[in-house]
Amino acid sequence: MDKIAITKELFLLIVQDSAVQKLMDELDLPPDRANLFEIIDADGSGTLQITELLHGLLKIRGDLSKSDAVASLLATRAVQNMLSDFI
């Protein structure tokens, strides 16, 4: 799963999708999603691995409960499925 590298261009394309926007809203992610890539790209590589994306999103949204972890996992799977259409 971590072999997929998400570029900034692909990330920006994906976050414009209405289903992804809805998932991000449900996860209480900040509305300024155009800048999320730079925030989440912890290693500054210019790409995001799936685990890097997941950890970054979890850190941005605050405290984590079990239901939050499940919701994040499901959201990540949905994004991963959408990414597979582009790759």
C-alpha positions as CSV (number, residue, x, y, z in Angstrom):
1,M,0.0,0.0,0.0
2,D,2.9,2.4,0.7
3,K,4.3,2.0,-2.8
4,I,2.0,4.6,-4.2
5,A,3.6,8.1,-4.3
6,I,1.1,10.9,-4.5
7,T,2.4,14.1,-6.2
8,K,1.1,17.5,-5.3
9,E,-0.6,17.8,-8.6
10,L,-2.5,14.5,-8.1
11,F,-3.3,15.5,-4.5
12,L,-4.8,18.8,-5.6
13,L,-6.8,17.0,-8.3
14,I,-8.1,14.4,-5.8
15,V,-9.1,16.9,-3.1
16,Q,-11.3,18.7,-5.6
17,D,-13.5,15.6,-5.9
18,S,-16.9,16.0,-4.1
19,A,-16.7,12.6,-2.4
20,V,-13.2,13.4,-1.1
21,Q,-14.4,16.8,0.1
22,K,-17.3,15.1,1.9
23,L,-14.9,12.7,3.6
24,M,-12.6,15.5,4.6
25,D,-15.5,17.5,6.0
26,E,-16.6,14.4,8.0
27,L,-13.1,14.1,9.4
28,D,-13.2,17.8,10.5
29,L,-10.1,18.6,8.3
30,P,-9.4,22.3,7.8
31,P,-11.2,24.0,4.9
32,D,-7.9,25.3,3.4
33,R,-7.1,22.0,1.6
34,A,-4.9,23.5,-1.1
35,N,-2.1,23.9,1.5
36,L,-2.6,20.5,3.1
37,F,0.0,18.9,0.9
38,E,2.9,21.0,2.2
39,I,1.7,20.5,5.7
40,I,1.5,16.7,5.4
41,D,4.7,16.2,3.4
42,A,6.7,15.8,6.5
43,D,9.9,14.6,4.8
44,G,9.8,17.4,2.2
45,S,10.1,14.8,-0.6
46,G,7.5,16.4,-2.8
47,T,5.4,13.2,-2.8
48,L,3.2,11.6,-0.2
49,Q,3.1,7.9,0.7
50,I,-0.2,6.5,1.9
51,T,1.0,6.2,5.5
52,E,2.5,9.7,5.4
53,L,-0.9,11.0,4.2
54,L,-2.8,9.1,6.8
55,H,-0.6,10.2,9.7
56,G,-0.6,13.8,8.5
57,L,-4.4,13.9,8.3
58,L,-4.8,12.3,11.7
59,K,-2.4,14.9,13.2
60,I,-4.2,17.8,11.6
61,R,-7.6,16.9,12.9
62,G,-6.7,16.6,16.6
63,D,-7.4,14.0,19.2
64,L,-8.1,10.5,18.0
65,S,-10.8,8.1,19.2
66,K,-11.4,4.5,17.9
67,S,-14.2,5.6,15.7
68,D,-12.0,8.4,14.3
69,A,-9.3,5.8,13.4
70,V,-11.9,3.6,11.6
71,A,-13.3,6.6,9.8
72,S,-9.8,7.6,8.7
73,L,-9.0,4.1,7.5
74,L,-12.2,4.0,5.5
75,A,-11.5,7.5,4.1
76,T,-7.9,6.5,3.2
77,R,-9.2,3.4,1.4
78,A,-11.7,5.5,-0.6
79,V,-8.9,7.9,-1.6
80,Q,-6.7,4.9,-2.5
81,N,-9.4,3.5,-4.7
82,M,-9.8,6.8,-6.4
83,L,-6.0,7.1,-6.9
84,S,-5.9,3.7,-8.5
85,D,-8.1,5.1,-11.3
86,F,-5.5,7.8,-12.0
87,I,-2.4,5.6,-11.8
